[in-house]
Amino acid sequence: MPIDYTNTKISQYDEFLKAIKDVGFMPLSNNCIHFINLSALTELEEWHTGLESDPWQWRIKVEADGKAAYAKLFDKKPGFISLEWYPVFLAARRKGRSFREIYSQGLISNDAKNIYDLFENHDNLAIYEIKTMAGFTKETNSKYESAMCELQMGMFITINGTKQKVSAKGDTYGWPATAYSTVEKWAGEKLIEKAHCMNPEDAMAEIVERIAEFTQSPDPRKMKKFVGF
């Protein structure tokens, strides 16, 4: 029986980690099926303070600590998946297929493929590097955003730390930028192997069952949109 978080408020990072472990996955904020989310679990005045109690900082820390994945994972919006549930989502969304196989089926855009191809020669790329290397400009930024969302929802790339720009002299400058890697690089062989050993249909059923434990009678169409399969 899952823990009831209906009237719960958390204010500490450790409490957030426990919630992620208890629930298994959650969006950053409110969503189309009103599933439990970090915004609802916290007080509005705690956000963007820069303090340890700031939930906006937790999204960075939880990924850096290797406790959960953070990326655009639910209805094209940011969220978290615990390490326990990560292989389940990976099995459900990829269905045992590689990126190349899915692309060959016409299910991935050329813009997304162009970005994904960059990671063949780079383990970790910041936003500014991806845009430059893939040739995106201000005029085509919407295509960039769409392709990045596509790759994250498909669980092919994920947020993996931050990077700063480096000057010609080798000095770092500017604000740290979000960086990405392939899911294989971030998750490691153990989690990937777990996903490969799961039946996709069983994985999908497990996710749907988990959602039902925290959300009453979600609309089937909205739930499909939320979970990404």
C-alpha positions as CSV (number, residue, x, y, z in Angstrom):
1,M,0.0,0.0,0.0
2,P,1.6,3.3,-1.1
3,I,2.2,6.1,1.4
4,D,-0.5,8.8,1.2
5,Y,1.1,12.1,0.2
6,T,-2.3,14.0,-0.3
7,N,-1.9,16.4,2.6
8,T,1.9,16.1,2.9
9,K,4.4,19.0,2.6
10,I,8.1,18.5,2.5
11,S,10.9,21.0,3.1
12,Q,14.1,19.0,3.1
13,Y,16.1,17.3,0.4
14,D,16.1,14.0,2.3
15,E,12.3,14.1,2.5
16,F,12.3,14.6,-1.3
17,L,14.5,11.6,-1.8
18,K,12.1,9.5,0.4
19,A,9.1,10.7,-1.6
20,I,10.9,9.8,-4.9
21,K,11.7,6.3,-3.5
22,D,8.2,5.8,-2.2
23,V,6.4,6.9,-5.4
24,G,9.0,5.9,-7.9
25,F,8.5,8.8,-10.3
26,M,6.9,12.2,-10.3
27,P,6.7,15.4,-12.5
28,L,8.3,18.6,-11.3
29,S,4.9,20.4,-11.3
30,N,1.2,19.9,-11.9
31,N,0.4,17.8,-14.9
32,C,-2.4,16.6,-17.2
33,I,-3.5,13.7,-14.9
34,H,-2.8,15.6,-11.6
35,F,-0.3,13.0,-10.5
36,I,1.7,13.7,-7.4
37,N,4.4,16.3,-8.1
38,L,7.2,18.2,-6.4
39,S,5.4,21.5,-6.7
40,A,2.3,20.2,-4.8
41,L,4.5,18.7,-2.1
42,T,6.3,21.9,-1.3
43,E,5.5,25.5,-0.2
44,L,5.6,28.1,-3.0
45,E,7.7,30.5,-0.9
46,E,10.5,27.9,-0.6
47,W,11.2,28.0,-4.4
48,H,14.0,30.0,-5.9
49,T,15.5,31.0,-2.6
50,G,18.9,29.4,-3.3
51,L,18.8,27.7,0.1
52,E,19.1,24.0,0.9
53,S,15.3,24.0,1.3
54,D,14.8,25.3,-2.2
55,P,13.1,22.5,-4.3
56,W,14.4,24.2,-7.5
57,Q,17.9,23.2,-6.3
58,W,16.9,19.6,-5.5
59,R,16.2,18.9,-9.2
60,I,20.0,19.5,-9.9
61,K,21.2,17.8,-6.8
62,V,19.1,14.6,-7.2
63,E,20.6,13.9,-10.6
64,A,24.1,14.9,-9.6
65,D,23.8,12.5,-6.6
66,G,22.7,9.7,-8.9
67,K,19.5,9.2,-6.9
68,A,17.1,9.8,-9.8
69,A,17.0,10.9,-13.4
70,Y,15.8,14.4,-14.2
71,A,14.7,15.4,-17.7
72,K,11.6,16.1,-19.7
73,L,9.9,12.8,-19.0
74,F,6.2,13.3,-18.6
75,D,4.0,14.9,-21.2
76,K,7.0,16.7,-22.5
77,K,7.6,18.4,-19.2
78,P,10.3,17.9,-16.5
79,G,10.2,15.2,-13.9
80,F,12.0,12.5,-12.0
81,I,12.3,8.8,-12.2
82,S,14.0,6.8,-9.4
83,L,16.7,4.3,-10.2
84,E,14.3,1.4,-9.3
85,W,11.7,2.6,-11.8
86,Y,14.1,3.8,-14.5
87,P,14.5,0.4,-16.2
88,V,10.7,0.0,-16.2
89,F,10.1,3.2,-18.1
90,L,13.0,2.4,-20.4
91,A,11.5,-1.0,-21.3
92,A,8.0,0.5,-21.8
93,R,9.1,3.3,-24.0
94,R,11.8,1.7,-26.1
95,K,10.2,-1.7,-26.3
96,G,13.5,-3.4,-26.8
97,R,14.3,-1.3,-29.9
98,S,17.5,0.7,-30.5
99,F,17.5,4.3,-31.6
100,R,18.4,3.3,-35.1
101,E,15.6,0.8,-35.3
102,I,13.0,3.4,-34.1
103,Y,14.4,6.0,-36.5
104,S,14.2,3.5,-39.4
105,Q,10.5,3.1,-38.6
106,G,10.0,6.8,-39.1
107,L,9.2,7.5,-35.5
108,I,12.0,9.9,-34.8
109,S,12.6,13.3,-36.6
110,N,15.7,14.2,-38.5
111,D,16.4,17.0,-36.1
112,A,16.4,14.6,-33.2
113,K,18.7,12.2,-35.1
114,N,21.1,15.0,-35.9
115,I,21.4,15.8,-32.2
116,Y,21.7,12.2,-31.2
117,D,24.4,11.5,-33.7
118,L,26.6,14.1,-31.9
119,F,26.9,11.8,-28.9
120,E,28.7,9.2,-31.0
121,N,31.8,11.2,-30.5
122,H,31.0,13.1,-27.3
123,D,30.1,11.7,-23.9
124,N,28.6,14.9,-22.5
125,L,27.4,18.0,-24.3
126,A,26.0,21.3,-22.9
127,I,23.1,23.1,-24.5
128,Y,25.3,25.7,-26.2
129,E,27.5,22.9,-27.7
130,I,24.5,21.0,-29.0
131,K,23.0,24.0,-30.7
132,T,26.3,25.1,-32.3
133,M,27.4,21.6,-33.4
134,A,23.9,20.7,-34.8
135,G,23.5,24.1,-36.5
136,F,20.5,25.5,-34.6
137,T,20.0,29.2,-34.6
138,K,17.6,31.6,-32.9
139,E,15.3,31.2,-35.9
140,T,15.3,27.4,-35.5
141,N,15.3,27.3,-31.8
142,S,11.8,25.8,-31.7
143,K,13.0,22.9,-33.8
144,Y,15.8,22.4,-31.3
145,E,13.4,22.4,-28.3
146,S,11.1,20.0,-30.0
147,A,13.9,17.6,-30.9
148,M,15.5,17.7,-27.4
149,C,12.1,17.0,-25.9
150,E,11.6,14.1,-28.3
151,L,14.9,12.5,-27.3
152,Q,14.2,12.9,-23.6
153,M,10.7,11.6,-23.7
154,G,12.0,8.6,-25.8
155,M,14.7,8.1,-23.1
156,F,17.6,8.4,-25.5
157,I,19.3,11.3,-23.9
158,T,19.0,12.7,-20.4
159,I,20.4,15.5,-18.2
160,N,23.8,14.7,-16.9
161,G,25.3,17.6,-14.9
162,T,26.3,21.0,-16.1
163,K,29.2,22.6,-18.1
164,Q,30.8,26.0,-18.4
165,K,32.1,27.6,-21.5
166,V,35.9,27.6,-21.8
167,S,37.9,30.6,-23.1
168,A,40.9,30.3,-25.5
169,K,43.1,30.5,-22.5
170,G,41.4,27.5,-20.9
171,D,39.5,29.5,-18.3
172,T,35.9,28.8,-17.6
173,Y,33.4,31.6,-17.7
174,G,29.7,32.3,-17.6
175,W,26.9,30.5,-15.9
176,P,26.9,26.6,-15.8
177,A,24.7,25.3,-18.6
178,T,22.7,22.1,-18.5
179,A,24.5,19.2,-20.1
180,Y,23.2,15.9,-21.6
181,S,24.5,12.5,-22.3
182,T,23.0,9.3,-23.7
183,V,20.8,7.3,-21.4
184,E,23.3,4.5,-21.6
185,K,26.1,6.8,-20.4
186,W,24.1,8.1,-17.5
187,A,22.3,4.9,-16.4
188,G,25.2,2.5,-16.8
189,E,25.1,-1.2,-17.8
190,K,23.2,-2.5,-14.8
191,L,20.1,-0.4,-15.3
192,I,20.2,-0.9,-19.1
193,E,20.5,-4.7,-18.7
194,K,17.5,-4.7,-16.3
195,A,15.4,-2.9,-19.0
196,H,16.4,-5.4,-21.6
197,C,15.3,-8.3,-19.4
198,M,11.8,-6.8,-19.0
199,N,8.7,-7.5,-21.1
200,P,7.6,-4.1,-22.5
201,E,3.9,-4.9,-22.0
202,D,4.5,-5.9,-18.4
203,A,6.5,-2.7,-17.8
204,M,3.7,-0.6,-19.2
205,A,1.1,-2.4,-17.0
206,E,3.3,-1.8,-14.0
207,I,3.5,1.9,-14.7
208,V,-0.2,2.2,-15.2
209,E,-0.9,0.3,-12.0
210,R,1.4,2.6,-10.1
211,I,-0.3,5.7,-11.5
212,A,-3.7,4.3,-10.4
213,E,-2.4,4.1,-6.8
214,F,-1.9,7.8,-6.7
215,T,-4.4,9.2,-9.1
216,Q,-8.1,8.4,-9.2
217,S,-9.5,7.4,-12.6
218,P,-7.2,9.3,-14.9
219,D,-8.4,9.9,-18.4
220,P,-6.9,7.1,-20.6
221,R,-5.9,9.6,-23.4
222,K,-4.3,12.0,-21.0
223,M,-2.5,9.1,-19.2
224,K,-1.1,7.9,-22.5
225,K,0.2,11.4,-23.2
226,F,1.6,11.6,-19.7
227,V,3.5,8.3,-19.7
228,G,4.8,8.6,-23.3
229,F,3.7,5.3,-24.8
